[in-house]
Structure formats: C-alpha cells, structure tokens
C-alpha cells in the first residue's frame, strides 16, 4: 500500500473514532440521573451509561455494516419506552447517515421513516413532563423531524460524492488502459518502421544478387546490405532503449534517398518552399512516409524503377509525395514478403496528427501522398 493510501486510511479511521466519541458523549448527556423507570422499574446507575458507551463503539462498524448498526441504534432509541427521562439520538442519526450515504435510496427512505418510532416516543415523553403538552410535543416533533431531514440530506450528498469519486476512478482506469493500448500500438509501429523497411530493402538486394540481374555488382549489393543492416540495428537499438532519442526526422530524408540510390533505385528528391523546424512527431511521420513508400517501390516495382520524392513546404502544412513507376518487366512470380501494416500504419499516424493520407495508382505508376499540418509546436525558423 502506498504512503498516500496509508495516510488516507489513518485519517478516515481517526474521523470514525472521533464521530463515535462525540455521538457517545451527546447520548451520555441525554441519560437521566433518575434510576426509576416507567412503572417503578429501577435501573442500576451504571447501566444506561455503560450501554451508551458500548453502542457508541458499534458505530465504528457503520461503513461496513450500515444496516446492522442502524438496527442496533434504532432498537436502543426505544429505551424511552421504559426510561422516559432518557432520549438517545446522536448514535441513531449517525447510523442513519451511514445508511443513506452507503446504501441505495430504496433502503434509505424506509430507514428515515423508521426513525419516527423512537423519536415519536421521545416526543411523547417530552410532552408528558411539560406544563404545556401540545406546545412541547410540537417543538419536539419539529426538532426531531428537522434532525432527520438534515441527516438524510447530508447522507445523500455524501452518497453522490462517493458515486462521482467512483466514476472518476473508473474513468482514470479506462484512460490508463487506453494510454497503455496507445503506447503498445506506438511501439508496434516503431518496431515495424525501424526494422521492417530496412529488412525489406535487404531482401530486395539479396533477391537481386540471387537472380544475377545484368549489370548488378555483387560487391556493391553486399555493401548496401551491410549499410542497411547497420541502420536497422541502430534504429532497433533506439527502440529497445525505450525510444530515448527522438529517432529519425524529416531532415534524414536525404539519407533515405541516398540509400535507395545506393541500392540501385534512381530517386529524385525535390524540395519546394522553405523548410521549417517541425515537432518531433510530425518530423518522424514525414520520414516514415518516405521510408515506407520507397521500400514498397523497391519491393513491388523493382529496384531499377525510378521514384520521385517531393516535399512541399507551405505556411500551414507539409505535403509529402512519393511517386514510383510501373515495373519495367513482368511481375514477380514469388512476391517478396510484406507485414501488411505499412500503409495502414502510415494512415493511422497521419490521422492522429489531423492530416490527410492517400495511396493508390497515379497515372503510369503509384503515389503515396500525405498532408501534414504544421502545429503550433512547429517553429518558423528555416532549417
């Protein structure tokens, strides 16, 4: 148990003890010094105070057993039948508050109505010893009724507060679970983006070396595989390190284009407008879009089919477009493996930023287009 919870529990128990002590003290004051009861019955002088003290201790159970504690206090409230000069009420009101605060309304109303019996006995006893019986009865009945109504109102307010606290706690649990789900999804995307793209490039290069395409330099292919493997290890290291670094950003797109060119894919990079500093997430998404599109181009169109990367900087958004041509030859009979999450993951990333994403045929080739808003966190300083 955390220290905060321990302190809260201690404060609650201290409050329960204080409430029981105060209620017991008030009821002790209501005990008559007259040991003679109705019909001449005599009580030992210690009897009624002892019962009050014992029943005050029962109030400590009111949170866990509110109905039982109320039944005990209600029964004790009938002592006025045999001891007309004794009218305990504090313990009964405390027990009524516990019922209203912790039990449904359908149980609270009967408990409040049941209080009319012991308080009615006290009203009759007060009228019997007063010179003006009707006035005394009216005053006593009004006082008891006001006490019950006030107790019910306070208990109902406590009940509503407890319900709101429970709903807030449940909402906090759901939000925490949603945050965990979002974090798992984010890590899954990063794992895919950090490794799957580079491994796909390695597979393409290995397939090129295996089939022995004309003009392909096997040593250059091995060098490309090595560099892509090193890049995959670097990004995987960042991921295993709980992504302590920001990861690739939009400025690393040039390195992607250089890697693709080194792997044999003719890629042209065009930048329109004035680049500005982006927040980490937007820059990472832009990088991943180009990475995924170039990887798909190499896998599906072939490593020798040219591609074009466009970064158009505006005042309010960055538009990233990657176009690739159709395969120069027949489609592969043994298609390269794919995780199936690439474009879908990109769409989710762009949607999360409030942007727009489209991927599909474009003239004689295929195009991936994303419009990324420049948020208030994005600077306006040229990079």
FENZI-V659063 format. One record per residue. N is the residue number from 0. RES is the residue in three letters. OMEGA is omega in whole degrees, 0 to 359 (999 if undefined). BURIAL is # if it has 16 or more other C-alpha atoms within 10 Angstrom, else .. D_LAST is the distance of its C-alpha to the last C-alpha in Angstrom with 2 decimals. Layout:
((N/RES/OMEGA/BURIAL/D_LAST) (N/RES/OMEGA/BURIAL/D_LAST))
This chain:
((0/UNK/182/./50.62) (1/UNK/178/./47.85) (2/UNK/181/./48.84) (3/UNK/179/./47.76) (4/UNK/179/./50.08) (5/UNK/179/./52.85) (6/UNK/178/./52.68) (7/UNK/179/./52.74) (8/UNK/179/./55.76) (9/UNK/180/./57.54) (10/UNK/180/./57.02) (11/UNK/180/./58.32) (12/UNK/177/./61.39) (13/UNK/177/./62.08) (14/UNK/179/./61.96) (15/UNK/180/#/64.35) (16/UNK/180/#/66.80) (17/UNK/180/./66.68) (18/UNK/180/#/67.34) (19/UNK/180/#/70.28) (20/UNK/181/#/71.75) (21/UNK/179/./71.55) (22/UNK/178/#/73.06) (23/UNK/180/#/75.80) (24/UNK/179/#/76.61) (25/UNK/181/./76.94) (26/UNK/175/#/79.19) (27/UNK/178/#/81.28) (28/UNK/181/./81.96) (29/UNK/178/#/83.16) (30/UNK/182/#/85.74) (31/UNK/173/#/89.26) (32/UNK/180/./91.48) (33/UNK/182/./94.36) (34/UNK/181/#/95.16) (35/UNK/180/#/97.39) (36/UNK/181/#/95.88) (37/UNK/180/./97.09) (38/UNK/178/./100.64) (39/UNK/179/./101.40) (40/UNK/181/./99.09) (41/UNK/177/./98.22) (42/UNK/172/./94.90) (43/UNK/184/./94.41) (44/UNK/182/./92.51) (45/UNK/192/./89.67) (46/UNK/184/./89.23) (47/UNK/177/#/87.06) (48/UNK/180/#/84.68) (49/UNK/179/./84.24) (50/UNK/179/./83.37) (51/UNK/180/#/80.80) (52/UNK/181/#/79.13) (53/UNK/182/./79.04) (54/UNK/174/#/77.68) (55/UNK/175/#/74.98) (56/UNK/178/#/73.74) (57/UNK/180/#/73.56) (58/UNK/179/#/70.86) (59/UNK/180/#/68.45) (60/UNK/190/./68.46) (61/UNK/179/#/67.54) (62/UNK/182/./63.91) (63/UNK/183/./64.99) (64/UNK/185/#/68.38) (65/UNK/182/#/68.36) (66/UNK/179/#/71.19) (67/UNK/180/#/73.46) (68/UNK/179/#/72.94) (69/UNK/180/#/73.64) (70/UNK/179/#/76.83) (71/UNK/181/#/78.04) (72/UNK/179/#/77.34) (73/UNK/179/#/78.88) (74/UNK/178/./82.02) (75/UNK/178/#/82.26) (76/UNK/179/#/81.94) (77/UNK/181/#/85.33) (78/UNK/179/#/87.08) (79/UNK/178/#/88.26) (80/UNK/182/#/90.77) (81/UNK/179/./92.76) (82/UNK/188/#/91.51) (83/UNK/181/#/91.48) (84/UNK/180/#/90.35) (85/UNK/182/#/87.12) (86/UNK/178/#/84.07) (87/UNK/181/#/80.92) (88/UNK/185/#/77.84) (89/UNK/180/#/74.70) (90/UNK/179/#/74.35) (91/UNK/179/#/74.92) (92/UNK/177/#/72.19) (93/UNK/179/#/69.71) (94/UNK/177/#/70.59) (95/UNK/178/#/70.27) (96/UNK/180/#/66.78) (97/UNK/179/#/65.80) (98/UNK/182/#/67.15) (99/UNK/184/#/65.36) (100/UNK/190/#/62.06) (101/UNK/181/#/62.08) (102/UNK/180/#/64.16) (103/UNK/181/./63.89) (104/UNK/181/./65.30) (105/UNK/175/./68.26) (106/UNK/182/./69.39) (107/UNK/182/#/68.61) (108/UNK/177/./70.88) (109/UNK/179/./74.03) (110/UNK/179/#/73.42) (111/UNK/180/#/73.21) (112/UNK/181/./76.38) (113/UNK/179/./78.17) (114/UNK/179/#/77.79) (115/UNK/182/#/80.40) (116/UNK/180/./83.10) (117/UNK/179/#/82.81) (118/UNK/174/#/81.87) (119/UNK/176/#/84.77) (120/UNK/180/#/87.10) (121/UNK/178/#/85.79) (122/UNK/179/#/86.36) (123/UNK/180/#/89.94) (124/UNK/179/#/90.61) (125/UNK/180/#/89.25) (126/UNK/184/#/91.48) (127/UNK/183/./94.51) (128/UNK/182/./94.55) (129/UNK/176/./93.75) (130/UNK/180/./96.47) (131/UNK/187/./94.46) (132/UNK/181/#/93.50) (133/UNK/181/./91.78) (134/UNK/180/./89.52) (135/UNK/180/#/88.69) (136/UNK/180/#/87.90) (137/UNK/180/./85.64) (138/UNK/181/./83.72) (139/UNK/181/#/83.35) (140/UNK/179/#/82.27) (141/UNK/181/./79.66) (142/UNK/180/./78.28) (143/UNK/180/#/78.06) (144/UNK/179/#/76.51) (145/UNK/178/./73.87) (146/UNK/180/./73.13) (147/UNK/181/#/72.67) (148/UNK/180/./70.49) (149/UNK/180/./68.25) (150/UNK/179/#/67.96) (151/UNK/179/#/67.09) (152/UNK/179/./64.41) (153/UNK/179/./62.82) (154/UNK/179/#/63.05) (155/UNK/177/#/61.50) (156/UNK/177/./58.56) (157/UNK/178/#/58.12) (158/UNK/179/#/58.34) (159/UNK/178/./55.60) (160/UNK/179/./53.37) (161/UNK/178/./53.94) (162/UNK/178/./53.09) (163/UNK/179/./49.83) (164/UNK/179/./48.97) (165/UNK/179/./49.83) (166/UNK/178/./47.71) (167/UNK/178/./44.72) (168/UNK/178/./45.28) (169/UNK/178/./45.51) (170/UNK/179/./42.34) (171/UNK/178/./40.55) (172/UNK/180/./41.87) (173/UNK/178/./40.70) (174/UNK/178/./37.21) (175/UNK/179/./37.08) (176/UNK/177/./38.27) (177/UNK/178/./35.73) (178/UNK/178/./32.98) (179/UNK/178/./34.45) (180/UNK/179/./34.61) (181/UNK/180/./30.99) (182/UNK/177/./30.01) (183/UNK/179/./32.24) (184/UNK/179/./30.71) (185/UNK/180/./27.16) (186/UNK/178/#/28.33) (187/UNK/178/./30.12) (188/UNK/181/#/27.03) (189/UNK/178/#/25.03) (190/UNK/178/#/28.01) (191/UNK/184/#/28.18) (192/UNK/184/#/24.53) (193/UNK/188/#/24.43) (194/UNK/189/#/27.68) (195/UNK/181/#/29.11) (196/UNK/183/#/26.48) (197/UNK/178/#/26.69) (198/UNK/177/#/30.46) (199/UNK/177/#/30.76) (200/UNK/178/#/29.10) (201/UNK/179/#/31.53) (202/UNK/179/#/34.40) (203/UNK/180/#/33.49) (204/UNK/178/#/33.41) (205/UNK/178/#/36.65) (206/UNK/178/./38.26) (207/UNK/179/#/37.29) (208/UNK/183/#/38.92) (209/UNK/183/./41.92) (210/UNK/177/./42.80) (211/UNK/179/./42.16) (212/UNK/180/./40.38) (213/UNK/178/./41.20) (214/UNK/181/./38.81) (215/UNK/179/./37.16) (216/UNK/183/./36.82) (217/UNK/179/#/37.90) (218/UNK/176/./36.34) (219/UNK/178/./32.92) (220/UNK/179/#/33.39) (221/UNK/178/#/34.26) (222/UNK/178/./31.23) (223/UNK/178/#/28.98) (224/UNK/180/#/30.93) (225/UNK/182/./30.50) (226/UNK/179/#/26.71) (227/UNK/176/#/26.45) (228/UNK/177/#/28.95) (229/UNK/178/./27.01) (230/UNK/179/#/23.88) (231/UNK/179/#/26.21) (232/UNK/179/./27.70) (233/UNK/182/./24.40) (234/UNK/177/#/23.40) (235/UNK/176/#/27.01) (236/UNK/177/./26.96) (237/UNK/180/#/24.10) (238/UNK/179/#/26.13) (239/UNK/176/./29.35) (240/UNK/179/./27.72) (241/UNK/174/./27.41) (242/UNK/181/./23.71) (243/UNK/177/./23.06) (244/UNK/183/./19.54) (245/UNK/181/./16.94) (246/UNK/181/#/17.41) (247/UNK/178/#/15.27) (248/UNK/185/#/12.01) (249/UNK/179/#/10.46) (250/UNK/180/#/8.59) (251/UNK/180/./12.25) (252/UNK/179/#/13.49) (253/UNK/178/./13.66) (254/UNK/176/./16.02) (255/UNK/181/#/18.04) (256/UNK/179/#/18.53) (257/UNK/178/#/19.61) (258/UNK/180/#/22.00) (259/UNK/178/#/23.47) (260/UNK/178/#/24.04) (261/UNK/178/#/25.66) (262/UNK/176/#/27.89) (263/UNK/180/#/29.14) (264/UNK/177/#/27.27) (265/UNK/183/#/25.96) (266/UNK/177/#/22.51) (267/UNK/178/./20.46) (268/UNK/179/./16.76) (269/UNK/179/./15.78) (270/UNK/181/./12.53) (271/UNK/180/./13.48) (272/UNK/182/./11.71) (273/UNK/178/./8.29) (274/UNK/177/#/5.92) (275/UNK/178/#/5.45) (276/UNK/181/#/5.91) (277/UNK/170/#/9.34) (278/UNK/189/#/12.50) (279/UNK/186/./13.90) (280/UNK/180/#/16.55) (281/UNK/178/#/14.77) (282/UNK/179/#/12.29) (283/UNK/180/#/15.50) (284/UNK/178/#/17.43) (285/UNK/179/#/15.20) (286/UNK/183/#/15.49) (287/UNK/179/#/19.21) (288/UNK/180/#/19.86) (289/UNK/181/#/18.87) (290/UNK/181/#/20.72) (291/UNK/183/#/23.81) (292/UNK/179/#/23.97) (293/UNK/177/#/23.86) (294/UNK/179/#/26.36) (295/UNK/179/#/28.65) (296/UNK/179/#/28.46) (297/UNK/183/#/29.65) (298/UNK/190/#/32.30) (299/UNK/180/#/33.79) (300/UNK/181/#/33.22) (301/UNK/185/#/33.43) (302/UNK/184/#/31.21) (303/UNK/181/#/31.90) (304/UNK/184/#/31.01) (305/UNK/178/#/27.82) (306/UNK/181/#/24.89) (307/UNK/179/#/21.97) (308/UNK/180/#/18.62) (309/UNK/174/#/16.93) (310/UNK/183/#/13.71) (311/UNK/182/#/14.21) (312/UNK/175/#/11.82) (313/UNK/180/./14.10) (314/UNK/186/./14.55) (315/UNK/183/./16.24) (316/UNK/173/./15.60) (317/UNK/179/#/13.89) (318/UNK/179/#/16.64) (319/UNK/180/#/16.91) (320/UNK/175/#/19.98) (321/UNK/180/#/21.62) (322/UNK/176/#/24.84) (323/UNK/181/#/27.45) (324/UNK/176/#/30.85) (325/UNK/178/#/34.29) (326/UNK/179/#/35.95) (327/UNK/182/./37.53) (328/UNK/180/./40.62) (329/UNK/179/./42.62) (330/UNK/182/./41.07) (331/UNK/174/./41.44) (332/UNK/178/./44.79) (333/UNK/185/./43.35) (334/UNK/181/./40.07) (335/UNK/182/./37.54) (336/UNK/179/./37.35) (337/UNK/180/./34.87) (338/UNK/180/./34.30) (339/UNK/183/./34.33) (340/UNK/187/./31.64) (341/UNK/183/#/28.48) (342/UNK/179/#/28.16) (343/UNK/177/./29.94) (344/UNK/177/#/27.57) (345/UNK/180/#/24.55) (346/UNK/179/#/26.38) (347/UNK/179/./27.07) (348/UNK/182/#/23.47) (349/UNK/178/#/22.34) (350/UNK/180/./25.40) (351/UNK/178/./24.65) (352/UNK/183/#/21.34) (353/UNK/180/./23.31) (354/UNK/180/#/22.00) (355/UNK/184/#/24.07) (356/UNK/177/#/24.75) (357/UNK/176/./27.01) (358/UNK/180/#/28.20) (359/UNK/180/./31.14) (360/UNK/181/./32.70) (361/UNK/181/./31.01) (362/UNK/180/./33.31) (363/UNK/182/./34.24) (364/UNK/184/./31.80) (365/UNK/183/#/29.88) (366/UNK/172/#/26.64) (367/UNK/185/#/24.53) (368/UNK/177/#/22.57) (369/UNK/176/#/20.67) (370/UNK/186/#/19.45) (371/UNK/179/#/17.29) (372/UNK/174/#/17.26) (373/UNK/186/#/14.34) (374/UNK/179/./16.25) (375/UNK/178/./16.64) (376/UNK/180/./14.86) (377/UNK/179/#/11.57) (378/UNK/177/./9.56) (379/UNK/179/./8.97) (380/UNK/180/./6.35) (381/UNK/180/./3.80) (382/UNK/999/./0.00))
